[in-house]
Amino acid sequence: MLDQEIVHNVLEDKIGFTQVKEWVKSYCLCKAGERKTEQLKFLTNKETILTLLSQTNELKKVLEDEEAFPRHDYFDVEIFLNKLRLSGAFLESKEFHDLRAFLRTVSRIKQFIEVREREEMPSLKRLIEDVVIDFRLIRDIDKIITVEGNIRDDASFELYEIRKELQEESIRLRKETDRLLKAFIREGYTDADLLPTIRNGRTVIPVYAEHKRQVRGFIHDESATGQTAFIEPAQILEYNNNIKDLQHKESREVIRILIALSDEMREHLPELLQAYEFLGDIDLIRAKAKWSIACQAIQPTIIDHPVMEWKQARHPLLERSLKEQNKPLVPINFYLSEKDRILILSGPNAGGKSICLKTAGLLQYCLQTGLLVPVNNGSKFGLFSRILLDIGDQQSLENDLSTYSSHLKNLKHFIDVADDKSLVLIDEFGGGTEPRSGSAIAESVLKVLNNKKVLGVITTHFDNLKKLGSEEKGFINGAMLFNLDTLNPLFQLEWGKPGSSFALEIAQNIGLPSYVLEEARTLLGEGWQQYDKLLRDLEKQHAEVRSRRAMLAQLNKQSDALKKDLQTRLSELDLKRRVVLNEAKEKAKGILSNASGVLNELQLIKNSNQPVDKENLKVTKSSISGQLLELVPEEIVTHQEPLVPEKGPVEIGSYVKFRDQEAYGKVIAIKGKDIEILIGDLKSVVKSERLLKISKKDYERQVGKETKTYHTGASSVMLQRTQTFNPKLDLRGMRGEEAMSIFTHWIDDSLLLGFKEVVVVHGKGNGILRTLIREYLADIKQVKGVEDDHADRGGAGATVIKF
């Protein structure tokens, strides 16, 4: 029995899964994720495989929607946790800093999943059920460790007192040192440009070597030239001693604090280890999701029994390589089932037979390790108990085995272990030895494997194996197509017919002498030539059918496009007709209503007993005429034509709509992902992902509607936004990427709503967020100026923005 681990390693190398693992690993953010990627293994349990696929698919949807899934501070804390296993060992302050960041990351990931609906992330919700984060641990680390990873002054009362005394003693030392330095300068013992420095942890004053005997004290060092001596004067000896003593006290107190904090963490070691494993799992799931997006992989339907119904299957490694060369990949369809279990694949050399076989092996292996697979929707995958592979040169120098002997040893193993849940992949079956005996052995082995009900893909050039595909149940032929005009492979798999090797045609195309080829045809015999000619004629007929099918598909496509265009035009005409009728009815109602008013006024004048003032009557008529002329009824449209997004990238001059609100504009400038648009008389800079490209017709229709009915559409949305908008944004406690995402949207709304001044609170910290915000504002033309807020309202921890 072959060693299973070695078999799997060889299999993974041969089909390309080792490279896939490296690709997935490139998306990992921590060592735990990389380690788990290396540990991916072939699984057979359906529930386990479905869980892994669902976890990846759920997170893939999140990443595709560009949601801010936590991806920072995936710290590798395994070495810290292992240190905590040792009694008496303690973590350094920087290690506590990383441990705290790790705990916050796990907490944010857990919270991100918890707030989702269960039907949105059922598998990931089950994954976090056992993950426990005690927020008291984060709080206790915060009490001891600063954001920079140092010990806080108030970590303990003793440390506070020590550092306070140390600071006071340092001030006294500095004052005495400054006094002595001035005296030495006056005496000419040292230069005014020289300053006190540190040697051996003690403050010293540089003195000219010729004057070193005039200064009482200890010489700690001298310059490389020997012209300067570094002396600790006797006057500051006691200060230095006191500082040294206080520094030792500080170190002992710091160690005591770190030991106490480490002991507290040690009590929660099981939960911390579980959280670390969880972070590794999430990192692997995230990496698999990123890989799935890169190669457009999906979660297919999983069937209990072995089956391969794959639509447009793509070899991910080959597709990536061809993309780099700007070449297309030809997808492959697979249809292996209980009826047609073994595909006998034939065709010319370098026509894609081996790639087809490797695609079958790699995608099945990927699926059964929990990876999504690059196929189209509607694909169905069965599950196999094992994959048996015989491919390439497997010559063994150690065991004195030839290549063919190695193949025979593999075939013996296949016969011994294969069953109805096995997937068998054999490349160039029957080759490597004398053709008659090699093809006979291959045929015999295939019949045995067929009786065992295996599924498989076999590549060959032997006619007796092609005959099996046509006559025996359980087998089906397949051909890699060849362009007979150019003698180039098409890399397309056609099911149900054998393929020719086109050996003589390729030899002729290469330039082999014609008399050699004629001799070869004579040696092959009349029967073989007729058989091969039949295959080639069949290929020509199939090529013609494919060409006609492609032409028919193109005509159908054009017909559908014309039909759709006609329907659209009819809908537009119907809409215009109804709008015109509606307008006419409303205008008629208005005219009748105003005419009734005119008649009433005239009747009042007529019935009045008072004498008629002709001048007043003239004014009244003029007023009534004016009312009639001013009759402009509000436009009423009972049907609103839906907006149809325009295809293609957003460019200068494009018309756009905000995705998240009813506002429309025209693009006037583009800088990277920042788009400057004109909304009425207002200019605004927004991110490209917030905009939807629309046609000029839709833009003019929407803008025209807004000017006529202010109380509808964007105007009411803008009014609501103005009422709810807060001109003061608080970003404290957020990470840079999360904070900047919120900040950029807030700035867009500030400009859109016409605010002249707003305030963002970012905190002081190490100033990173403040720098990011000000660098972003520097590129916005509408920003008039930025400045720190008043000291009473945050000072440098807040930025005032004026537009």
VOLOBA-232127 format. One record per residue (C-alpha): residue in one letter; x, y, z. Coordinates in steps of 0.5 Angstrom, whole numbers, plus 500, padded with zeros to 3 digits. Layout:
N
AXYZ;...
This chain:
803
M500500500;L503507498;D504512504;Q498516504;E501523505;I506522500;V501520495;H497526497;N503531496;V505528489;L498529487;E498536489;D504537486;K502534479;I495537479;G498544481;F494545488;T501546491;Q501553487;V494554489;K496554496;E501559495;W496563492;V491563497;K497564502;S499570499;Y492573501;C493571509;L495577514;C498572519;K502566521;A496562523;G492563517;E499561513;R499555517;K492553516;T493554509;E499549509;Q494544512;L489544507;K487537506;F483533502;L476531505;T470526504;N465528509;K460532506;E457536512;T464539513;I466541506;L459544506;T461548512;L467550509;L465552503;S459556506;Q464560511;T468562505;N462564500;E459568506;L465572507;K466573499;K459576499;V461581504;L468583501;E465583494;D460589497;E466592499;E464592507;A469594512;F471587514;P476588520;R483587516;H488590521;D492588527;Y492580525;F498580530;D501573531;V501572538;E503565539;I510566541;F507571547;L501565549;N507560549;K511564554;L505565558;R505557559;L511558563;S510560570;G514566572;A515568565;F512575563;L510579557;E514585555;S510592554;K511592547;E508584547;F502587551;H501592546;D500587540;L496582545;R491588546;A491590539;F490582537;L484582542;R481588539;T481585532;V478579534;S473583538;R471587532;I471581527;K466577532;Q462584533;F462584525;I459577524;E454578530;V450584528;R449581521;E442577520;R443569521;E440568514;E446572512;M452569515;P449562518;S456558518;L460564520;K455565526;R456558528;L464559528;I464565533;E459561538;D465559542;V469565542;V470569548;I473575549;D473578556;F473586555;R476586562;L483584559;I483590554;R481594560;D486592564;I492592559;D489599558;K490601565;I498599564;I500600557;T500606553;V497606546;E505607544;G506600548;N510604554;I508603561;R503608564;D506613569;D500611573;A500604572;S501604580;F502609585;E509607587;L511607579;Y508614579;E512617585;I518614583;R518617576;K515624579;E522624584;L526621578;Q523627574;E525632579;E532629580;S533630573;I531637573;R536639579;L541635575;R540639569;K540646572;E547644576;T550641569;D548648566;R551652571;L558648571;L558648563;K557656563;A563656568;F567652564;I566656558;R568662561;E574659564;G576656557;Y575649559;T570647553;D567650547;A560654547;D558649541;L559643546;L553640550;P553635556;T552628554;I551621556;R556616558;N555609561;G548612563;R551618567;T551625565;V558628563;I561635560;P565635554;V572638556;Y578640552;A583634554;E589640556;H584642561;K581635564;R586636570;Q583643572;V576639573;R575635579;G571629577;F571622573;I573621566;H568616563;D571617556;E574621551;S573623543;A576618538;T582624536;G583624544;Q582632544;T576632548;A575628555;F568627557;I568628565;E563627570;P564633575;A564632582;Q558637583;I553632580;L556626582;E550625587;Y545627582;N547622578;N547617583;N540618585;I538618578;K541611577;D538609584;L531611582;Q532608575;H533601578;K527602583;E523604576;S525598573;R524593579;E517596579;V515596572;I517588572;R513587578;I507590574;L508586568;I509580572;A502581575;L499583569;S502577566;D499572571;E492575570;M493573562;R495567564;E488565568;H485566561;L490562557;P485557554;E480563552;L486567549;L489560545;Q482559542;A481566540;Y488566536;E486559533;F479563531;L483569528;G487564524;D481560521;I478567519;D484569516;L484563512;I477564510;R478571508;A484569504;K480563501;A474569499;K480573496;W482568492;S475566490;I474573488;A480573484;C479567480;Q471568480;A470562484;I463560486;Q460555491;P456550486;T451544488;I454538492;I451532490;D452525495;H454521489;P460522484;V458526479;M461531474;E456536471;W461542470;K459548466;Q465553464;A470550468;R477554468;H484552470;P485558475;L493557474;L492557467;E487563467;R492567471;S498566466;L494567460;K491574463;E498576464;Q499575457;N493578455;K490571452;P483568453;L482562456;V477557453;P473554459;I471546459;N464543460;F464536464;Y459531464;L461525467;S455521471;E453514472;K451513465;D458516462;R463515467;I470515464;L472520458;I477517453;L480524451;S484524444;G486529439;P493532437;N499533441;A499540445;G492541444;G490541451;K488534453;S493534459;I490541461;C483538461;L485532465;K489537470;T483541471;A478536473;G483533478;L485540481;L478543481;Q475537485;Y481537489;C480544491;L472543492;Q474537497;T479542501;G474547502;L475552496;L470555492;V471553484;P472557478;V465554474;N459557472;N452557476;G448551475;S454546476;K454540480;F460537484;G459530487;L464527492;F470522492;S473518497;R480518493;I483521487;L488516483;L493520478;D498517473;I501523470;G508525467;D515522468;Q515518474;Q522514473;S525512480;L532511480;E532509487;N528503486;D531502479;L524503476;S523505468;T517510467;Y513505464;S514500470;S512506475;H506507471;L504499471;K505500479;N500506479;L495502475;K496496480;H495500486;F489503482;I486496481;D487494488;V484500491;A479503486;D471503487;D465507485;K467513489;S474514486;L476519481;V481516476;L486521472;I491517467;D495521462;E497518455;F494512457;G498506454;G504510452;G511509454;T512502451;E511497445;P504500442;R501494441;S502491448;G501498451;S495499448;A492492450;I494493457;A491499457;E484497454;S484491459;V485496465;L480500463;K475495463;V477493470;L476500472;N469500468;N467494472;K469498479;K464503477;V470509477;L469516474;G475518470;V478522465;I483518460;T488521455;T490517449;H492516442;F490509441;D485507437;N483501441;L481505447;K477510442;K473504440;L472503447;G469510448;S464508442;E462501443;E462500451;K457502456;G460507461;F465510456;I464516452;N469519447;G471526447;A476530442;M480536443;L478540437;F483542431;N483548426;L484544420;D486550416;T491553420;L493546423;N493550430;P489547436;L483550439;F483548446;Q476546446;L473539448;E467536444;W464530447;G461524444;K466523438;P474521438;G479526436;S485525430;S492526432;F493529426;A500527426;L501527418;E498534417;I503537423;A509533420;Q507536413;N506543416;I513543420;G516541413;L518534413;P519532406;S513529402;Y517523400;V517521407;L510522409;E508518403;E512512405;A509513412;R502513409;T504507405;L506503412;L500505415;G496502410;E489503407;G485501412;W488506417;Q488512412;Q481511411;Y479511418;D483517420;K480520414;L473519417;L475522423;R478528419;D472529415;L468528421;E472534424;K470538418;Q463537418;H463539426;A467545425;E462547419;V456546424;R459550430;S460555425;R453555423;R451555430;A455561432;M452565426;L445563428;A447565435;Q449572433;L443573428;N438571434;K442576439;Q441581434;S434580433;D433580441;A437587441;L432589435;K426587439;K428590445;D429596442;L423596439;Q419595445;T423601449;R421605443;L414603444;S414604451;E417611450;L411613445;D406610450;L409614456;K409621452;R402620449;R399619456;V403624459;V401629454;L393627455;N394628462;E397635461;A391637457;K386634462;E389638467;K390644463;A383644461;K381643468;G385649470;I381653465;L374651467;S376653474;N378660472;A373661467;S368659473;G371664477;V371670472;L364669471;N362669478;E366676479;L362679473;Q356676476;L357680482;I359686478;K352686474;N348684481;S351690484;N346696486;Q352701486;P354705480;V359702476;D366705476;K368704469;E375705471;N375700476;L371695471;K377696467;V382694472;T378688474;K378686467;S385687467;S386683473;I382677471;S385677464;G392677468;Q390671472;L388667466;L394668462;E398666469;L395659469;V400654468;P398648472;E403644475;E406638471;I403632473;V406625471;T402619473;H408614471;Q415615472;E420612467;P425608471;L433610470;V437605466;P444606468;E449607462;K455602461;G462604461;P467608466;V465615468;E468620464;I469628464;G462630461;S458624464;Y452625467;V451621474;K446620480;F448619487;R447612489;D445613496;Q440619495;E436623489;A441628487;Y444629480;G450632477;K455633471;V462630472;I467636471;A474633473;I477626475;K483625480;G484618481;K477615485;D475622487;I470625482;E468633482;I461634480;L457640478;I450640482;G446646480;D451652482;L455647487;K461643486;S462637490;V468632490;V465625492;K468618491;S467614484;E463608488;R458613490;L456615483;L451611478;K453613470;I446615467;S444618460;K443625458;K436624457;D435621464;Y439627467;E435633464;R428629465;Q430628473;V433636473;G427638470;K422635474;E426637480;T426645478;K418644477;T416640483;Y421642489;H417638494;T419632491;G425628489;A432630491;S429637494;S425633500;V431628501;M436634501;L431638506;Q431631511;R439631510;T440638512;Q435637518;T439630521;F446632519;N451634524;P457639523;K461636528;L464629527;D467624532;L472619530;R476618536;G477610537;M477608530;R482605526;G485609520;E481606514;E474606518;A475613520;M477615513;S471612510;I466615514;F470622514;T470622506;H462621506;W461626511;I465631507;D461630501;D455631505;S458638508;L459640501;L453638498;L449641504;G452648503;F455648510;K461654511;E464651517;V465644520;V469640526;V472633526;V474631532;H480626531;G484626538;K491627539;G494620540;N500619535;G497624530;I496619524;L489620523;R490628524;T495627518;L491623514;I485628514;R489634513;E492631507;Y485629504;L483636505;A489639502;D486636495;I479639496;K479645492;Q473648496;V476647502;K478655504;G482653510;V483648516;E486650523;D486647530;D480648534;H480652540;A484650546;D477649550;R474645545;G480640544;G486644541;A490639536;G485634538;A480637533;T480640526;V476646524;I474646516;K472652513;F469652506;
